Amino acid sequence: MKRIHQYACFAVALAHLFFSGIVSAQNTSERMAELKSRISALDAETTRVEDITKIQRVQRAFGYYLDKGYFGEAADLFADQGRVQYGVDGVYIGKARIRELLTRHGGGSTTAGPGLPFGRLNMHMQLQPMVTVAANGMSAKGRWRDFALLGNYKVEVQWGDAVMENDYIKENGVWKIANMRYYTNFIAPYQGGWAALKPVTGNWHSEVSAIF
């Protein structure tokens, strides 16, 4: 609808120039070429903005599925050979491996259906997007801040912060996550917050990597 409105505006402007006598027979072709060039540039810019919007929706859907414990749906947002590099835990390739990784980190069940167990908090907010679409419109890069509220009822509550640097590809007209690099900055207790953090020593691997 937005593009149709843009084209209509140019058509009206051109018709006005003709009827007002401003455009003569000699410069009609030059004016038409200029307008076509402007329309082409606007069309390309509109496509780029639409792609950025779609990519942002994909990433926010990813965060929503993590919130609710729908880890299979989150994994389905990846390409068939999608990859997740989770800190220093290694690289997980393919939807099945990604689903299990997300499930274990999210506190879900690897055997039962979707959803979180009672009392589990797994909120991931996808913030501060910076998305750049390639010139061919078939791939893109994005950087996000993941701010998390995590915990188990009457057991523990934590803050979490991480940076995601992602690659996206367009498959059959649909944007997918091709590569997610997830770098945790901290996971801190709710009481005292990140001000109470102490430097990490020894093994930097997560507990999940020890069993998965």
N, C-alpha and C positions, 0 to 999 in steps of 0.2 A: 504494500500500500504506500509506503514511504517513497519507493522508487517511482511509482506511477505518478505521485504528486510532483516529484522533481521534474519528470519528463513533461508533464502537463504545463508546468510553469515555464519551461523553456519554449514549448510550442506556442503558448500564449504570447510570450515576449517576442518571438519571431514574427508572429502574425501582426502584432502591434507595429513592429518596425516596417513591415510591408505596407500596411494600410496608412501609416502616417507619412509615407514617402521618404523615410530616412534611408532605407535600403534601396539602392539603385540596382539596375540590371548588372552593372559592372562588378559590384562587390558582393552580390548575392552568394556566389559559390564560396568566397572567402569567409563570409559570415557563417554560412552553414557548416563549413569545415571547423571553424572555431567552436561553434556550439556543440557539434558532435564530439569534439575533443573534450570539452567540459563535461558532457554527459558521460563519456567513457571514464573520465577520472572520478566523477561522482559515483558511478556504478562500482568501480573498483574499491573506492573508500567505503561504500555501504557494505559491500561483501566482507571487507576486512573487519568492520565493526560487528557485523552479524556473527562472524566466526569467533571473535573474541568473546562475545556474549555467550555463545554456545559452549565454548571451552570453560568459561567461568561457571556456567550451570552444571557442567559435568563435574567439576571439582567440588562445588557446593553439594551436589548430590552425593558425592563420595563421603563428605563429612557427615551428612545427614544419615546415611546408611550406617556409618560407624556409631553414631549416637544411639541408634535404635537396635543395634546388634544384627543388622541385615548384612552380614559379611559376604554372603554369596552375591548379593546384588552389587555390593561395592566392588567385588572382584570382576563382575561382568562389565564394569566400566573400563576395564583394561582391554588392550588388543590381545589376540589369541596368544601371542608370544610376549606379552607384556612383562615388565621386569620391575621388581621393587628392591632397591638397595637400602636396607634398614640399618643405618649407622655402620657399626663395624661387625654386625651380625652376619653379613654376607649378602648375596644376591639371590632372590627367589624369582623363578621364571615360570610363567604359565598361570592361568587362572586358578587351577587347583591348589598350587603351592601358595599363591597370593591369598586365596581364601583362608587357608589354614593359618598362615602367618597373621592375618588380620584378626581371625577368631581367637587365637591364643593371646595376642596382645590386648584384645578387647575384653577378655574374660568370658567369652561365649563358650558354647559347646561344639566340639568338632563332630559329634554324632547326632545330637538332637536337632530340632528345627531351628529356624531363625529366632532372634530375640535374645535379650539379656536375661540372666537369672535374676531373681528377686533381690533387690537391694544394690544392684550393680549400677554405678554411674560411669558413663563412657562418652562424655560430651567433647566433640572436636569441632572447634570453630575455625573455618577456613578464611583467613583475613589477609589484607594487604596484597591483593593480586597484582602481578606485573606480567602481562602476557604479550608476546610478540609472535605474529604470524609470518611464516616464510612468504617470499614473493610469489611462489607457485600456489599458495593457498592450501597445500596438502599436509603441512606440518607446522608445528608451533612449539615455543618454549614458554614456560611459566614458572614464576617464583611465588611461593605462598608462605604465610606464617600460620602455623597450626597452634592455636591456644586451646588447652585441654583442661577439663575438670574431671578427675578420675576418682574412683573409690568404691568401697563396699560398705554397706550400712552397718554402723556400729563397730567397724573394724579399722578402716583407714580412709582418709580423704587426701587427695593430692592435687597440686597444680602441675601442669605440664606445658612446655613450650618447645617448639621445633620449627625448623625451616625445611620446606619442600622445594626441590628444584626438579621440575618435570618436563618431559617431552610428550607431545601429543601428535597423533596422526589422524588423518581423515580416511575412514574405511567405508566405501560405498555411501559417501555423503554424510557419515556419522563420525563425530569426533570421539576418539578413544585415548586413554592414557597409554602411552607406549613405554614410558620409563619414569619411575618415581624414585627420587633419591631423598630419603627421609633422614634428617640430621637432628637428633634431639639435643636441645640446649640444656634443659634441666627437667627433672621431675622432683618437685619439692613438696613436703608435707603442708597441708592446709594451715596448721598451727605454726606460726612463725614465718610461713611463706618462703620465697626464694632468698630472703635475707638470712635465713638460718642454714643455708646450704654450706657444705664443706667440700673442699677439693676431692675429686675422685682419685683413689689410688688403686693400683692393682689392675684387675680385669675390668675392661670397659664393656664387655658383652652383656646383653640383657639376660634375664632369667629364662626367657623364652628360647633363646638360642641354645641354651644348655640342654634342652630336652627336645628340640625340633631341628 
